[in-house]
Amino acid sequence: MKVLAIVQARMGSTRFPGKVMEPILGIPMINLLIDRLKLSKRIDQIIVATSSSSLNDPLEQNLKLSDIGCFRGSENDVLNRFYSAANHFNADVVVRITGDCPLVDAQLVDSVIDIYLKSGVHYASNINPPTFPDGLDIEVFSFESLKEANSKATEEFDREHVTPFIRREEQFVRENMVNKDDYSSLRWTVDEPEDLEVIRNVFEHFFPSIHFSWLDVLILEKSKPESFQHNKKYFRNQGSSMSSGQKLWQRAKKVIPGGNMLLSKRAEMFLPEKWPAYFSKASGCKVWDIDGKEYIDMFLMGVGTNTLGYGHPDVDSAVFDVVKSGNMSTLNCPEEVYLSEKLVEMHPWSDMVRLARTGGEANAIAIRIARAASGKDKVAICGYHGWHDWYLSANLSSDDKLSGHLLPGLDPNGVPKSLAGSVLPFHYNRIDELENLIKREPIGVIMMEVSRNTGPDPGFLEKVRELANQNGIVLIFDECTSGFRQTFGGLHKQFNVEPDMAIFGKTLGNGYAITAIIGRKNVMESAQATFISSTFWTERIGPAAALKTLEVMEKTKSWEIITSIGNQITDAWRSLANETNVDLEYWGLPALCGFTVRSKNALKYKTLITQEMLKKGFLAGTSVYACLSHSDEVIHNYLDNLKPIFQMISDCENGKDVDSLLEGPVCHSGFSRLN
């Protein structure tokens, strides 16, 4: 009866790439593990099972130099990799060891093998339940059991983790080795860089010996607990309950401040510890995470960028064409002229255009031009206008002035204190606040959103325009979010109020980076009296994508369709709320609609919705950015799955504990700072 130890290892770990080859005492970790395992008296052969990915070529080369057998199989179907390896090496009994457990103890391994051989079971382990430290996990099972699991297991989790099918199904007889004292909370495995620090401390303590026992390590931890502190924030088998996206998010936060480049896409904003975080592909209103799991996006659609849907074929084709022809050169791209002419044609009050690639920089460009044109520095703002110094300086003057403008809790650290008092907020529909600012301060620019959560009171926008005219103030409408959602162009067209400048972004390129600042000639020419310039504002992809996006919008009348979709969804929310007696507040443009549960537990309910809808295959929350791919079938499916969650909320409002339904932390609110 051949006992084969299969060490499961790969270089492409999501949380800690290349960990199995990390040096400890100058020796690859996998080599130390195998050398310790060789002390087993029951194992006939040790091999490593890794994946066919080229990332594992260095691992295979290392094993060859050490005369260790290597089998390469599926990257994700690890169950099949194990079966194929066991079959190839003619195993009768399989011992499963994972390559991130360099403190594996050969005597413990032999003890579990003895239990398996003497009891006649299909499966024996020391993990079911665990009582030994994490990192000493041992599983022993028959080849026939592995063969049956490989042929019958269908769940993705079962295929990825090898033994859950055997540990769960009734036909398999199992035995577990239990330690008299429970040390399962101790962490001696290597899933994170901090784990490696602990393991290095252990090996360095016992050097030059590498053949110390697990009990020796236990004594060391009790006598020198400081050597084991690095990884205390992690818990046992944390990785097995995390998707690849969640693992990569944890990895990202170690090398990227905040974890990513856009606060609005941080996992903590949606479902901390559960959000998939990263995508592998997107099409229409479907998104696939990096594990290949498919979701319907009934939520942010790229944070409002894709009103035509993800990967629109006409837009993508236009981009592919210019990529083939060359995206950048010493000369200028003609598309920037064509796009500028198109935007002026759509907005007859405007004469000139400057292009950029992001909303924040477009706002900053507009402010620079407007200040130059007005000859005055002070800016009155209403709404959210990006991350630049000029905007965040509003929080220098007093405590958190931007709280009413979607940015509660942001400190203006790094913003020069000399900018204090240069930017002064006023609230939407409060014309009296703006009038008082203009009376009190030499305002040169009014920067505001035409609408966000609510529409303008009668005469509000007209009065703003009048005040700007009377006081020589440049009026800018920030339409990065509102543009092309309710009209073909700026939302201001619907209200017949013309600004001096307008800013477009988000939807303009249907997912490709392009923003535009349009304005009257007498204002825009002030750009020549200051310095505004950037190399990558001259690349070709953005303008080409925008031109084709505008063409598709005009052809399909996309703004009418997404407005209708948003109204349909909002009406359905009202019906669900009435049916379940849930009190909702509705907000946003029709094509950017949302609701808030009027309750002290509003944030918990938002988290609950995201949690439960994710299980059903939806990216969802309390708002929807509508797109052309949101068909009636998609919407009806979304609402059918949302209905029982509304009932759960109703039950909680009537006494049920919402905390008992949440499977993790509550999501963060608004744009407040995330740690």
C-alpha positions as CSV (number, residue, x, y, z in Angstrom):
1,M,0.0,0.0,0.0
2,K,1.7,3.2,-1.2
3,V,1.4,6.2,1.0
4,L,1.9,9.4,-1.1
5,A,2.3,12.8,0.4
6,I,1.1,15.5,-1.9
7,V,2.3,19.0,-1.0
8,Q,-0.1,21.6,-2.5
9,A,1.9,24.6,-3.6
10,R,1.8,27.4,-6.2
11,M,3.5,30.7,-6.9
12,G,0.4,32.6,-7.8
13,S,-1.1,33.1,-4.3
14,T,-3.4,36.1,-4.4
15,R,-2.6,37.4,-1.0
16,F,1.2,36.5,-1.0
17,P,2.6,35.8,-4.4
18,G,5.7,33.5,-4.5
19,K,5.4,32.7,-0.8
20,V,6.4,29.0,-1.2
21,M,9.8,30.1,-2.6
22,E,10.4,32.8,0.1
23,P,13.8,32.3,1.8
24,I,14.0,31.2,5.4
25,L,17.6,30.9,6.6
26,G,18.5,31.4,3.0
27,I,16.5,28.3,1.9
28,P,13.2,28.3,0.0
29,M,10.3,27.7,2.3
30,I,9.1,24.7,0.3
31,N,12.4,23.0,0.7
32,L,12.4,23.4,4.5
33,L,8.9,22.0,4.6
34,I,9.9,18.9,2.5
35,D,13.0,18.3,4.5
36,R,11.0,18.3,7.7
37,L,8.4,16.0,6.1
38,K,11.1,13.5,5.1
39,L,11.4,12.5,8.7
40,S,8.1,10.7,8.4
41,K,8.4,6.9,8.8
42,R,5.0,6.2,7.1
43,I,5.3,8.2,3.9
44,D,6.7,6.3,0.9
45,Q,7.1,9.3,-1.5
46,I,6.7,13.1,-1.4
47,I,5.7,15.1,-4.4
48,V,4.5,18.6,-5.0
49,A,1.3,19.3,-7.0
50,T,1.3,22.7,-8.6
51,S,-0.5,24.3,-11.5
52,S,0.3,24.5,-15.2
53,S,0.7,28.3,-15.0
54,S,4.1,29.6,-16.1
55,L,4.4,31.4,-12.8
56,N,5.3,28.0,-11.3
57,D,8.2,27.3,-13.7
58,P,10.7,28.5,-11.1
59,L,9.1,26.3,-8.5
60,E,9.4,23.2,-10.7
61,Q,13.0,24.0,-11.5
62,N,13.8,24.3,-7.8
63,L,12.1,20.9,-7.1
64,K,14.1,19.2,-9.9
65,L,17.4,20.5,-8.3
66,S,16.2,18.9,-5.1
67,D,15.1,15.7,-6.8
68,I,11.5,16.2,-5.7
69,G,8.7,14.9,-7.9
70,C,6.4,17.6,-9.4
71,F,3.0,17.3,-10.9
72,R,1.4,20.2,-12.8
73,G,-2.4,20.4,-13.2
74,S,-5.3,22.8,-13.1
75,E,-4.9,26.2,-11.5
76,N,-8.3,26.4,-9.9
77,D,-9.6,22.9,-10.0
78,V,-7.3,21.7,-7.2
79,L,-9.3,18.6,-6.5
80,N,-8.7,17.4,-10.1
81,R,-5.0,18.3,-9.7
82,F,-4.8,16.2,-6.6
83,Y,-6.6,13.2,-8.2
84,S,-4.5,13.4,-11.3
85,A,-1.3,13.6,-9.3
86,A,-2.3,10.7,-7.1
87,N,-3.2,8.6,-10.1
88,H,0.0,9.5,-11.9
89,F,2.1,8.4,-8.9
90,N,0.1,5.2,-8.2
91,A,-1.0,6.2,-4.7
92,D,-3.1,4.0,-2.5
93,V,-3.2,6.5,0.4
94,V,-2.9,10.3,0.0
95,V,-1.5,12.6,2.6
96,R,-2.4,16.2,1.9
97,I,0.0,18.9,3.1
98,T,-0.3,22.5,2.0
99,G,2.9,24.3,0.9
100,D,2.4,27.2,3.3
101,C,2.9,25.1,6.4
102,P,6.7,24.9,6.9
103,L,6.4,23.9,10.5
104,V,4.7,20.6,9.5
105,D,5.7,17.9,12.1
106,A,6.5,14.5,10.7
107,Q,5.6,12.7,14.0
108,L,2.2,14.3,13.9
109,V,1.8,13.3,10.3
110,D,2.7,9.7,11.1
111,S,0.2,9.7,14.0
112,V,-2.7,10.7,11.6
113,I,-1.5,8.1,9.1
114,D,-1.6,5.5,11.9
115,I,-5.1,6.5,12.8
116,Y,-6.2,6.1,9.2
117,L,-4.5,2.7,8.8
118,K,-5.7,1.2,12.1
119,S,-9.3,2.5,12.0
120,G,-10.1,1.5,8.4
121,V,-11.8,4.9,7.7
122,H,-11.9,6.7,4.4
123,Y,-10.5,9.9,5.8
124,A,-8.5,10.9,8.9
125,S,-7.2,14.3,9.9
126,N,-6.4,16.7,12.8
127,I,-8.6,19.5,11.5
128,N,-12.2,18.2,11.9
129,P,-12.4,20.1,14.2
130,P,-8.9,21.6,14.7
131,T,-7.2,21.5,18.0
132,F,-3.6,21.9,16.8
133,P,-2.1,25.3,15.7
134,D,-2.9,26.5,12.3
135,G,0.0,25.3,10.1
136,L,0.0,21.7,11.4
137,D,-2.9,20.6,9.3
138,I,-2.8,17.0,8.1
139,E,-5.3,15.1,6.0
140,V,-5.1,11.4,5.0
141,F,-7.5,9.7,2.7
142,S,-7.8,6.8,0.3
143,F,-7.2,7.2,-3.4
144,E,-10.7,5.7,-4.0
145,S,-12.3,8.4,-1.9
146,L,-10.3,11.0,-3.8
147,K,-11.4,9.5,-7.1
148,E,-15.1,9.5,-6.0
149,A,-14.9,13.1,-4.9
150,N,-13.3,14.1,-8.2
151,S,-16.1,12.5,-10.2
152,K,-19.0,13.8,-8.1
153,A,-18.1,17.1,-6.5
154,T,-19.6,20.0,-8.5
155,E,-19.4,23.0,-6.2
156,E,-16.6,25.5,-6.9
157,F,-15.6,25.5,-3.3
158,D,-15.2,21.7,-3.3
159,R,-13.1,21.8,-6.4
160,E,-10.8,24.5,-5.1
161,H,-10.3,23.1,-1.6
162,V,-9.9,19.3,-2.4
163,T,-11.4,17.7,0.7
164,P,-14.7,19.4,1.7
165,F,-16.7,16.9,-0.3
166,I,-15.1,14.0,1.6
167,R,-15.5,15.8,4.9
168,R,-19.2,16.5,4.2
169,E,-20.8,13.5,2.4
170,E,-22.2,10.8,4.5
171,Q,-20.8,7.8,2.6
172,F,-17.3,8.6,3.9
173,V,-16.3,7.3,7.3
174,R,-14.0,9.8,9.1
175,E,-11.8,10.0,12.1
176,N,-10.1,13.0,13.8
177,M,-7.0,13.3,16.0
178,V,-7.7,15.6,18.9
179,N,-5.1,17.3,21.1
180,K,-6.0,17.4,24.8
181,D,-5.5,21.1,24.9
182,D,-7.0,23.3,22.2
183,Y,-4.3,25.4,20.4
184,S,-6.3,26.0,17.2
185,S,-6.1,29.8,17.7
186,L,-2.4,29.8,17.3
187,R,-1.2,30.8,13.8
188,W,1.9,29.1,12.4
189,T,1.0,29.1,8.7
190,V,2.1,31.5,5.9
191,D,-0.7,33.2,4.1
192,E,0.5,36.8,4.7
193,P,3.9,38.5,4.8
194,E,3.4,39.0,8.5
195,D,3.1,35.2,8.9
196,L,6.5,34.8,7.3
197,E,8.0,37.0,9.9
198,V,6.7,34.7,12.6
199,I,8.0,31.6,10.9
200,R,11.4,33.2,10.3
201,N,11.6,34.0,14.0
202,V,11.0,30.4,14.8
203,F,13.6,29.0,12.5
204,E,16.2,31.6,13.5
205,H,15.6,30.7,17.1
206,F,16.3,27.0,16.6
207,F,19.1,27.4,14.0
208,P,21.1,25.5,12.9
209,S,18.6,22.7,13.6
210,I,15.5,22.6,11.3
211,H,14.1,19.4,12.9
212,F,12.5,20.8,16.1
213,S,9.0,19.5,17.0
214,W,5.8,21.4,17.2
215,L,5.9,21.1,21.0
216,D,9.3,22.9,20.9
217,V,7.6,25.7,19.0
218,L,4.7,25.8,21.5
219,I,7.2,26.2,24.4
220,L,8.9,29.0,22.4
221,E,5.6,30.9,21.9
222,K,4.8,30.6,25.6
223,S,8.2,31.9,26.6
224,K,8.7,34.5,23.9
225,P,5.2,35.6,22.8
226,E,6.7,38.8,21.2
227,S,8.1,36.6,18.4
228,F,4.6,35.6,17.4
229,Q,2.9,39.0,17.5
230,H,3.2,40.0,13.8
231,N,0.2,38.1,12.5
232,K,-2.2,38.2,15.5
233,K,-4.8,40.2,13.4
234,Y,-5.4,37.2,11.2
235,F,-7.6,34.2,12.0
236,R,-7.6,30.6,11.2
237,N,-8.6,29.5,7.6
238,Q,-9.3,33.1,6.8
239,G,-8.3,32.5,3.2
240,S,-10.8,29.7,2.7
241,S,-13.7,32.0,3.3
242,M,-12.4,34.8,1.1
243,S,-12.8,35.1,-2.6
244,S,-9.8,36.0,-4.7
245,G,-11.0,39.5,-5.0
246,Q,-11.2,39.9,-1.2
247,K,-7.7,38.4,-0.9
248,L,-6.3,40.8,-3.5
249,W,-8.0,43.7,-1.7
250,Q,-6.2,42.8,1.5
251,R,-3.0,42.6,-0.5
252,A,-3.7,46.0,-2.2
253,K,-4.1,47.8,1.1
254,K,-0.5,47.0,1.9
255,V,1.0,48.7,-1.2
256,I,-1.7,51.3,-2.1
257,P,-2.8,53.9,0.4
258,G,-6.5,53.2,1.0
259,G,-6.3,50.1,-1.3
260,N,-7.2,51.7,-4.6
261,M,-7.4,54.8,-6.7
262,L,-11.0,55.8,-6.2
263,L,-12.6,56.1,-2.8
264,S,-16.0,55.3,-4.3
265,K,-14.9,51.8,-5.3
266,R,-13.4,50.8,-2.0
267,A,-14.8,47.5,-0.7
268,E,-15.6,49.1,2.7
269,M,-18.1,51.4,0.9
270,F,-20.2,48.4,0.0
271,L,-19.7,45.1,1.9
272,P,-16.5,45.0,4.0
273,E,-14.8,41.6,4.0
274,K,-17.3,40.2,1.4
275,W,-17.2,42.5,-1.6
276,P,-15.5,40.9,-4.7
277,A,-13.5,44.1,-5.3
278,Y,-12.0,43.3,-8.7
279,F,-13.3,42.4,-12.1
280,S,-11.9,40.2,-14.9
281,K,-14.3,41.3,-17.6
282,A,-17.5,43.3,-18.1
283,S,-20.2,43.4,-20.8
284,G,-23.6,45.0,-21.0
285,C,-24.7,45.1,-17.4
286,K,-22.7,42.0,-16.4
287,V,-19.5,41.9,-14.4
288,W,-17.3,38.9,-13.8
289,D,-15.0,38.9,-10.7
290,I,-11.4,37.5,-10.9
291,D,-12.8,34.1,-9.8
292,G,-15.0,34.1,-12.9
293,K,-18.2,34.5,-11.0
294,E,-20.9,36.5,-12.9
295,Y,-22.9,39.4,-11.4
296,I,-25.6,41.7,-12.8
297,D,-24.7,45.3,-12.1
298,M,-27.8,47.0,-10.7
299,F,-25.6,49.5,-8.9
300,L,-23.0,51.9,-10.0
301,M,-22.2,50.9,-13.6
302,G,-18.5,52.0,-13.3
303,V,-19.6,54.8,-10.9
304,G,-21.8,56.3,-13.6
305,T,-19.5,56.0,-16.6
306,N,-21.3,53.5,-18.8
307,T,-24.8,54.6,-19.7
308,L,-24.6,52.5,-22.9
309,G,-23.5,49.5,-21.0
310,Y,-20.1,47.9,-20.5
311,G,-18.1,47.2,-23.6
312,H,-20.4,48.7,-26.1
313,P,-19.3,47.2,-29.4
314,D,-19.5,50.4,-31.5
315,V,-17.5,52.4,-29.0
316,D,-15.0,49.6,-28.4
317,S,-14.5,49.2,-32.2
318,A,-13.8,52.9,-32.6
319,V,-11.2,52.7,-29.9
320,F,-9.6,49.5,-31.3
321,D,-9.3,51.3,-34.7
322,V,-7.4,54.3,-33.2
323,V,-5.2,52.0,-31.1
324,K,-4.2,50.1,-34.3
325,S,-3.5,53.4,-36.0
326,G,-1.5,54.8,-33.0
327,N,-2.8,56.4,-29.8
328,M,0.0,59.0,-29.4
329,S,2.5,60.8,-31.5
330,T,4.4,64.1,-31.8
331,L,1.5,65.5,-33.7
332,N,-2.0,66.2,-32.4
333,C,-4.9,63.8,-32.8
334,P,-7.7,65.2,-35.2
335,E,-10.4,63.7,-33.0
336,E,-10.0,66.5,-30.4
337,V,-11.1,69.0,-33.0
338,Y,-14.0,67.0,-34.1
339,L,-15.2,66.4,-30.5
340,S,-14.8,70.1,-29.6
341,E,-16.9,71.1,-32.6
342,K,-19.6,68.5,-31.7
343,L,-19.9,69.8,-28.1
344,V,-20.2,73.4,-29.3
345,E,-22.8,72.4,-31.8
346,M,-24.8,70.7,-29.0
347,H,-24.5,73.8,-26.8
348,P,-24.9,76.9,-29.0
349,W,-24.2,79.3,-26.1
350,S,-20.6,77.9,-25.9
351,D,-17.8,78.7,-28.3
352,M,-14.7,76.9,-27.1
353,V,-13.6,73.6,-25.5
354,R,-10.7,72.2,-23.4
355,L,-10.4,68.5,-23.0
356,A,-8.9,66.5,-20.1
357,R,-9.3,62.9,-18.8
358,T,-10.7,63.0,-15.3
359,G,-13.5,64.9,-13.6
360,G,-11.3,66.3,-10.8
361,E,-8.8,67.8,-13.2
362,A,-11.6,69.2,-15.4
363,N,-13.0,71.0,-12.4
364,A,-9.6,72.4,-11.5
365,I,-9.1,73.5,-15.1
366,A,-12.4,75.3,-15.2
367,I,-11.7,77.1,-11.9
368,R,-8.3,78.2,-13.2
369,I,-9.8,79.6,-16.3
370,A,-12.7,81.2,-14.5
371,R,-10.5,82.9,-11.9
372,A,-8.3,84.2,-14.7
373,A,-11.3,85.5,-16.6
374,S,-13.0,87.2,-13.6
375,G,-9.8,88.5,-12.0
376,K,-11.1,87.4,-8.6
377,D,-9.9,84.5,-6.5
378,K,-12.9,83.6,-4.4
379,V,-15.3,80.8,-5.4
380,A,-18.8,80.0,-4.2
381,I,-19.5,76.3,-4.5
382,C,-22.5,74.0,-4.3
383,G,-22.0,70.3,-4.8
384,Y,-19.1,67.9,-5.2
385,H,-16.3,69.0,-7.4
386,G,-13.4,66.6,-6.9
387,W,-10.3,66.2,-4.8
388,H,-8.0,69.2,-5.7
389,D,-6.7,71.8,-3.3
390,W,-9.0,74.5,-4.5
391,Y,-12.0,72.5,-3.5
392,L,-10.9,70.9,-0.2
393,S,-9.7,74.3,1.0
394,A,-13.3,74.9,1.9
395,N,-12.6,72.8,5.0
396,L,-9.7,75.0,6.1
397,S,-12.0,77.9,7.2
398,S,-14.1,76.0,9.7
399,D,-15.1,72.6,10.7
400,D,-16.2,70.3,7.9
401,K,-17.9,72.8,5.6
402,L,-18.2,70.1,2.9
403,S,-20.4,67.9,5.0
404,G,-23.4,69.1,3.1
405,H,-21.6,68.5,-0.2
406,L,-21.1,64.7,0.0
407,L,-17.8,64.9,1.8
408,P,-18.4,64.4,5.5
409,G,-15.3,63.8,7.7
410,L,-12.6,64.8,5.2
411,D,-9.6,66.6,6.7
412,P,-7.9,69.0,4.3
413,N,-4.4,67.7,5.3
414,G,-1.9,68.7,2.7
415,V,-3.9,71.6,1.5
416,P,-2.0,74.9,1.9
417,K,-3.5,76.9,4.8
418,S,-3.1,80.0,2.8
419,L,-6.1,78.9,0.7
420,A,-8.4,79.3,3.7
421,G,-11.4,81.5,2.9
422,S,-10.9,81.2,-0.9
423,V,-13.8,78.7,-1.4
424,L,-17.1,79.3,0.3
425,P,-20.0,76.7,0.1
426,F,-23.7,77.5,-0.1
427,H,-26.5,75.0,-0.1
428,Y,-28.6,74.0,-3.0
429,N,-31.9,75.9,-3.4
430,R,-30.7,78.5,-0.8
431,I,-30.4,81.6,-2.9
432,D,-30.3,83.7,0.2
433,E,-27.0,82.0,1.2
434,L,-25.5,82.8,-2.2
435,E,-26.7,86.4,-2.0
436,N,-25.1,86.8,1.4
437,L,-21.8,85.4,0.1
438,I,-21.8,87.8,-2.8
439,K,-22.6,90.8,-0.6
440,R,-19.9,89.8,1.9
441,E,-17.1,88.5,-0.3
442,P,-15.6,89.4,-3.7
443,I,-16.8,86.3,-5.4
444,G,-15.4,85.8,-8.9
445,V,-16.7,82.3,-9.7
446,I,-19.8,80.3,-8.9
447,M,-19.2,76.5,-9.3
448,M,-22.3,74.3,-8.8
449,E,-24.1,71.2,-9.9
450,V,-27.3,71.8,-11.8
451,S,-28.9,69.1,-9.8
452,R,-28.0,66.0,-7.8
453,N,-30.3,64.6,-5.2
454,T,-33.2,67.1,-5.7
455,G,-34.2,69.4,-8.5
456,P,-34.2,73.2,-8.4
457,D,-36.9,75.2,-6.8
458,P,-38.8,77.5,-9.2
459,G,-36.6,80.4,-10.2
460,F,-33.5,79.1,-8.3
461,L,-31.2,78.6,-11.3
462,E,-32.5,81.7,-13.0
463,K,-31.7,83.7,-9.9
464,V,-28.2,82.3,-9.8
465,R,-27.7,83.3,-13.4
466,E,-29.0,86.8,-12.6
467,L,-26.7,87.2,-9.6
468,A,-23.7,86.1,-11.8
469,N,-24.6,88.7,-14.5
470,Q,-25.1,91.5,-12.0
471,N,-21.8,90.9,-10.2
472,G,-19.4,90.0,-13.0
473,I,-19.2,86.4,-11.8
474,V,-18.3,83.4,-14.0
475,L,-21.0,80.8,-13.6
476,I,-19.8,77.2,-14.0
477,F,-22.2,74.2,-14.1
478,D,-20.4,71.0,-13.1
479,E,-22.2,68.4,-15.2
480,C,-19.6,65.6,-14.8
481,T,-22.4,63.5,-13.2
482,S,-25.6,64.9,-14.7
483,G,-24.6,65.4,-18.3
484,F,-26.2,63.2,-20.9
485,R,-28.5,61.4,-18.4
486,Q,-31.6,63.4,-18.9
487,T,-30.8,65.4,-22.1
488,F,-28.5,65.1,-25.0
489,G,-25.8,67.3,-23.4
490,G,-26.0,69.2,-20.2
491,L,-28.9,69.0,-17.8
492,H,-29.1,72.8,-17.8
493,K,-30.7,72.6,-21.3
494,Q,-33.8,71.2,-19.6
495,F,-34.1,74.2,-17.4
496,N,-33.2,76.8,-20.1
497,V,-30.4,78.4,-18.0
498,E,-27.1,78.8,-19.7
499,P,-23.8,79.0,-17.7
500,D,-20.6,80.6,-18.8
501,M,-18.8,77.3,-18.6
502,A,-19.9,73.6,-18.2
503,I,-18.0,70.5,-17.4
504,F,-18.7,67.0,-18.7
505,G,-17.3,63.6,-17.7
506,K,-18.5,60.2,-16.6
507,T,-20.8,59.2,-19.5
508,L,-18.9,61.1,-22.2
509,G,-16.7,58.2,-23.2
510,N,-18.8,55.3,-22.0
511,G,-16.0,54.0,-19.8
512,Y,-13.0,55.5,-21.6
513,A,-11.2,58.5,-19.9
514,I,-12.4,61.8,-21.3
515,T,-13.7,65.0,-19.8
516,A,-14.5,68.3,-21.4
517,I,-14.8,71.9,-20.4
518,I,-16.9,74.1,-22.7
519,G,-17.5,77.8,-22.4
520,R,-18.1,81.2,-23.9
521,K,-15.2,82.6,-25.9
522,N,-14.6,85.6,-23.6
523,V,-14.1,83.3,-20.7
524,M,-12.3,80.4,-22.3
525,E,-9.7,82.5,-24.0
526,S,-8.4,83.3,-20.5
527,A,-6.8,79.8,-20.7
528,Q,-4.1,81.4,-22.8
529,A,-3.3,83.9,-20.1
530,T,-2.4,81.1,-17.6
531,F,-0.7,77.7,-17.9
532,I,-2.9,74.6,-18.3
533,S,-1.3,71.7,-20.2
534,S,-0.7,68.0,-19.9
535,T,0.9,65.4,-22.2
536,F,-1.8,62.8,-21.8
537,W,-4.6,65.2,-22.6
538,T,-3.5,64.8,-26.2
539,E,-3.9,61.0,-26.4
540,R,-6.4,59.7,-29.0
541,I,-8.5,57.1,-27.3
542,G,-10.6,59.4,-25.1
543,P,-11.8,61.8,-27.9
544,A,-12.4,58.8,-30.3
545,A,-14.5,57.0,-27.7
546,A,-16.4,60.2,-26.9
547,L,-17.2,60.9,-30.6
548,K,-18.6,57.4,-31.1
549,T,-20.4,57.5,-27.7
550,L,-22.2,60.7,-28.7
551,E,-23.1,59.1,-32.0
552,V,-24.7,56.1,-30.3
553,M,-26.4,58.3,-27.8
554,E,-28.0,60.4,-30.5
555,K,-29.0,57.4,-32.5
556,T,-30.6,55.5,-29.6
557,K,-31.8,58.6,-27.6
558,S,-30.1,56.9,-24.7
559,W,-31.0,59.7,-22.3
560,E,-34.7,59.0,-22.8
561,I,-34.3,55.3,-22.3
562,I,-32.2,55.5,-19.1
563,T,-34.5,58.1,-17.6
564,S,-37.5,55.8,-18.3
565,I,-35.6,52.9,-16.7
566,G,-34.8,55.0,-13.6
567,N,-38.4,56.0,-13.2
568,Q,-39.5,52.4,-13.6
569,I,-37.1,51.3,-10.9
570,T,-38.1,54.1,-8.5
571,D,-41.8,53.3,-9.0
572,A,-41.1,49.7,-8.2
573,W,-39.2,50.7,-5.1
574,R,-42.3,52.7,-4.0
575,S,-44.5,49.7,-4.5
576,L,-42.2,47.4,-2.6
577,A,-42.0,49.9,0.2
578,N,-45.8,50.2,0.4
579,E,-46.2,46.4,0.4
580,T,-43.7,45.9,3.2
581,N,-44.4,49.1,5.2
582,V,-40.8,50.3,4.8
583,D,-40.4,54.1,5.0
584,L,-38.1,55.3,2.2
585,E,-36.8,58.7,1.1
586,Y,-36.1,58.9,-2.7
587,W,-33.4,61.0,-4.3
588,G,-31.4,61.6,-7.4
589,L,-31.9,62.1,-11.1
590,P,-34.2,59.5,-12.6
591,A,-31.3,57.8,-14.4
592,L,-29.2,58.0,-11.2
593,C,-31.9,57.1,-8.7
594,G,-31.6,56.1,-5.1
595,F,-33.3,55.7,-1.8
596,T,-32.6,55.8,1.9
597,V,-34.5,53.9,4.6
598,R,-35.8,56.4,7.1
599,S,-34.4,54.6,10.1
600,K,-31.5,54.8,12.6
601,N,-30.4,51.5,11.0
602,A,-30.3,52.9,7.5
603,L,-26.6,52.1,7.0
604,K,-27.1,48.5,8.3
605,Y,-30.0,48.1,5.9
606,K,-27.9,49.3,3.0
607,T,-25.3,46.7,4.0
608,L,-28.0,44.0,4.3
609,I,-29.3,44.7,0.8
610,T,-25.8,44.5,-0.7
611,Q,-25.0,41.3,1.3
612,E,-28.2,39.5,0.3
613,M,-28.2,40.6,-3.3
614,L,-24.6,39.6,-3.8
615,K,-25.6,36.1,-2.8
616,K,-28.2,36.2,-5.6
617,G,-25.7,37.3,-8.2
618,F,-26.3,41.1,-8.1
619,L,-24.0,44.0,-7.5
620,A,-26.6,46.2,-5.7
621,G,-27.2,48.7,-3.0
622,T,-29.6,51.6,-2.5
623,S,-29.0,53.3,-5.8
624,V,-29.0,52.5,-9.5
625,Y,-27.1,54.1,-12.4
626,A,-29.3,53.1,-15.3
627,C,-27.9,51.9,-18.6
628,L,-29.2,50.6,-21.9
629,S,-28.5,47.0,-20.9
630,H,-30.9,47.2,-18.1
631,S,-33.7,45.3,-19.9
632,D,-37.1,44.6,-18.6
633,E,-36.1,41.0,-17.8
634,V,-33.0,42.2,-15.9
635,I,-35.1,44.7,-13.9
636,H,-37.8,42.3,-13.1
637,N,-35.3,39.7,-11.9
638,Y,-33.6,42.4,-9.8
639,L,-36.9,43.4,-8.2
640,D,-38.0,39.8,-7.5
641,N,-34.8,39.2,-5.6
642,L,-35.1,42.5,-3.8
643,K,-38.6,42.0,-2.5
644,P,-37.8,39.5,0.3
645,I,-35.0,41.7,1.5
646,F,-37.5,44.6,1.9
647,Q,-39.5,42.2,4.0
648,M,-36.4,41.5,6.1
649,I,-36.0,45.2,6.7
650,S,-39.7,45.5,7.6
651,D,-39.3,42.7,10.1
652,C,-36.2,44.5,11.6
653,E,-38.2,47.7,11.9
654,N,-40.8,45.7,13.9
655,G,-38.4,44.3,16.4
656,K,-36.0,41.8,14.7
657,D,-32.3,42.3,15.3
658,V,-30.7,43.5,12.1
659,D,-27.3,42.7,13.5
660,S,-28.2,39.0,13.6
661,L,-28.7,39.1,9.8
662,L,-25.4,40.8,9.0
663,E,-22.4,38.5,8.2
664,G,-19.7,41.2,8.6
665,P,-19.1,44.8,9.3
666,V,-21.4,47.6,8.3
667,C,-20.5,49.6,5.2
668,H,-19.0,53.0,5.5
669,S,-21.2,56.1,4.9
670,G,-20.8,58.7,2.2
671,F,-17.3,59.8,1.4
672,S,-16.0,59.8,5.0
673,R,-12.4,58.8,5.5
674,L,-11.8,55.0,5.4
675,N,-9.0,53.5,7.5
